[in-house]
Amino acid sequence: MAGLRREPTARQMRLGAELRRLRDAAGLTGREAAALLGVSSAQINQIESALTGVSEKRLRRLAANYACSDEELIAALVAMATDRTRGWWEEYRERLPTPFLDLSELEYHARYRWDVDFLHIPGLLQTEDYARALFSYVNPEFPESDVDLWVEHRMKRRVIIERPAPIPYETLIHEAALRIRVGDRAASQAQLARVLKLSEADHITVRVIPFDLDGFAGAGSAMVYAGGPTPKLDTVVRDGPNGPVFVDAEAQLSRYRTLFRRVETASLDPERSRDFIHHLAKEL
């Protein structure tokens, strides 16, 4: 097994999963796919398990063998297979849990991002004080140096909405998240001020879900939705007991798109949301 990856990233695993889906859709077994490609079935398994990479030439041959005519999807898979980006998150490998680094990589490559949050300000909008108070409370056993590391990583993740070519970002925040004082009064005021400032950016849309909304039963729909290079490569991220959980089954993606639009329709429009947050800030 020499030369195989010890710990594939979520992006590498997604590539393998998509190739497996194409093979399944073609009605081929791993052995049959291997025979068409002229390799061993073990190599097909290693590619689909993300234990080894796949060249552009071999990937295109696989797509042809699977009768895949979706050129947009094939081009996106080729880009995933040949990408050699060593992102900023790599400096945290073996220092932070892998799923959080996978989330950073997913965000880096996303075409757009949607968030729905009910209890906390979304991570991309958090101030350093807010993030520190949150990590310190949730992980009281962490030494200060570890908290510093988590906060530093979260602040660096903001690059996707702060860089010269930021991605479009829309977030739906429940009134509860805006009212809960994660830190002290000053930290809460600074946090709301930051949300207000960012909401004025052309690429950022902030909508508020007020407490007095009638008929709202979507409080369990918190999510991060990252748009891929093609809708088939979108990803939903949910909170799990051990960190982020990545969801990419097509039926689930469709379900979460529908959920997002339902919550979006129920929320206040951006201008009314800014007025709402401004009013809350004055109450603190």
Stockholm file with secondary structure:
# STOCKHOLM 1.0

chainA/1-284         MAGLRREPTARQMRLGAELRRLRDAAGLTGREAAALLGVSSAQINQIESALTGVSEKRLRRLAANYACSDEELIAALVAMATDRTRGWWEEYRERLPTPFLDLSELEYHARYRWDVDFLHIPGLLQTEDYARALFSYVNPEFPESDVDLWVEHRMKRRVIIERPAPIPYETLIHEAALRIRVGDRAASQAQLARVLKLSEADHITVRVIPFDLDGFAGAGSAMVYAGGPTPKLDTVVRDGPNGPVFVDAEAQLSRYRTLFRRVETASLDPERSRDFIHHLAKEL
#=GR chainA/1-284 SS CTTCCSSCCHHHHHHHHHHHHHHHHHTCCHHHHHHHHTSCHHHHHHHHTTSSCCCHHHHHHHHHHTTCCCHHHHHHHHHHHHCCCCCGGGGGBTTBCHHHHHHHHHHHHCSEEEEEESSSCCGGGCCHHHHHHHHHHHCTTSCHHHHHHHHHHHHHHTHHHHSSSCCCEEEEEEHHHHHSCSSCHHHHHHHHHHHHHHHTSTTEEEEEECTTCTTCCCTTCCEEEEECSSGGGCEEEEEETTEEEEECCHHHHHHHHHHHHHHHHHSCCHHHHHHHHHHHHHHC
#=GC SS_cons         CTTCCSSCCHHHHHHHHHHHHHHHHHTCCHHHHHHHHTSCHHHHHHHHTTSSCCCHHHHHHHHHHTTCCCHHHHHHHHHHHHCCCCCGGGGGBTTBCHHHHHHHHHHHHCSEEEEEESSSCCGGGCCHHHHHHHHHHHCTTSCHHHHHHHHHHHHHHTHHHHSSSCCCEEEEEEHHHHHSCSSCHHHHHHHHHHHHHHHTSTTEEEEEECTTCTTCCCTTCCEEEEECSSGGGCEEEEEETTEEEEECCHHHHHHHHHHHHHHHHHSCCHHHHHHHHHHHHHHC
//
